[in-house]
Amino acid sequence: MNYGFVKVAAAVPRVKVADCQYNVDQIEGMIFEAEEKGVQIITFPELCITGYSCADLFAQNILLEKAEMGLVQLMNNTRQLDIICVVGMPVATNTILINAAVVFQHGKILGIVPKTYLPNYKEFYEQRWFTAARDVTDKNVRLCGQLAPVSADLLFDTPDACFGVEICEDLWSVIPPSSKLALKGAEILINLSADNEGIAKHNYVRSLISQQSARCIAGYIFSSCGFGESTTDLVFAGNGLIYENGLLIAESKRFSLEEQLVISEIDVERLRTARRINTTFSANSGDYKDAEAIHVTTDITNAKPLTLTRKIEALPFVPSGKTLNERCEEIFEIQVSGLAKRLVHTQAKTAVIGISGGLDSTLALLVCVKTFDKLGLSRKGILGVTMPGFGTTDRTYNNAIRLMEELGISTREIDIKAACIQHFRDINHDINVHDVTYENSQARERTQILMDIANQTGGMVVGTGDLSELALGWATYNGDHMSMYGVNVSIPKTLVRHLVDWVSQNEVEEAASVILNDIVDTPISPELIPADEDGNITQKTEDLVGPYELHDFFLYQTLRFGFRPAKIFFLANIAFGSRYDKPTIKKWLHTFFRRFFNQQFKRSCLPDGPKVGSISISPRGDWRMPSDASSALWLKEIEEL
């Protein structure tokens, strides 16, 4: 299976201006190399057969004839290959000359796409030589002895995707041709370019491509002229760029003196899901229902085993590199702003929060502190309540107490053991049986205390549960599942750790930072089962439900893109292959889907809380699911993996 991936390439060959034979030989070699690597669609720069910078040489018949002969050579020598090729060349028809993209496969010209917008300002003089697409009246052009359709409205249907083509300046127009092509069905957009370099221009071009691929919810392949073009007045750096829905997935090295073949895979299934979900896309398509679209069917492309070259992020919720700090700051501010609005609206006198010494309650407490500071309220209005139980360890207890003291909030300690023992007597439960009743009784006792204190103090209970726990149902119904406002409700566990670490480095004094660092290093546990003889945590959540890094990966792929279990399993093995073997990934994937379906009833009545990213499971927002939906289809596919 290819799981919806289409392997594509942006080729940047070396060229010699007006030396068609040399250029064709370079192009041909790159086509063969791409075919060997399983590429299904390859695109080359604008006018690559002749060179873009031929200028008035485009009026020379010998150049045009040699360009056509070069195309004949390319088609003849690649006739046995399945790869679809898109090359740039001047095409003469009757009394006009077209700056064209020629699409061919198996020795057949599938279509000719003329450039729509010809730049004629500053360093560009294309209207001196070429005719724009709107002025091409022929519907077909004879080229290399073949009659081929010519139009800027061509859509090429492969067995795996639909793609459309535009040329360089087209992208710079107010409404690029690729916008209409996307609305008419193109999932992959191709741009043959001769974009010259200038100070800061490269970043602007990347921004244009990123925005266009995101706006069109499409893959975008950009191939621009490189070394060998004339440097009389301009320099061409050779940009091969591949984007998918706004994200850069592969790029060439600029200013290379050698040819470059940039290969990656565009996830068409992911794009189709995004388009179906985004109802604005389909509504916008309706605005162009009368627009012309000419479909051209291609042959089957190669069926070589899929080998992904693009990176699959193991932690999709956690940005990498320099953006991590920016993202953490933004998320933290969203949480703070949400809580601030709720406090102001309810006129709550206090914020009541249970502090366990674990990651989630720590993050919620830090949000409360920042919110009170921002509102100009005394931190004493934050009531931190630590409630040691049968499983509380010295490490988490001490961290909870010390952190509250360092942050200067009001602190209360209420031991819940006596109340729980009385409760066990009331319901006739053996205290030595450490089952779900034993555990949940403690969680509900703690929630009751928090709710009652909130009533006493005219305050509101701030929830601490995170997105990952709610996805797995790892929360006690009407226990820690409930609050008056849940600030962590859309923060996944893998991100919680980074947020606490970010606050530790940027928002608190050194003493509090030391405590936060130890909390980050503490094993995740609800601490509802007694500690071992040495006082260490015995109930480690990830030993019971599986690693959160796996579950967050499964959650992201399921809710963000609607991927089926088989594809998620395929991607997870790539992302985590060095850390988990296939049986382990399969085991926890089964656990994820089983729990995700079975625990929906808890998510159907979640308290309010702010959405911070692309994933939310609020029943009032991103995720509406019947509590009694069957997981049979998903679990069966996992069992058959």
Disulfide bonds with the S-S distance in Angstrom:
none
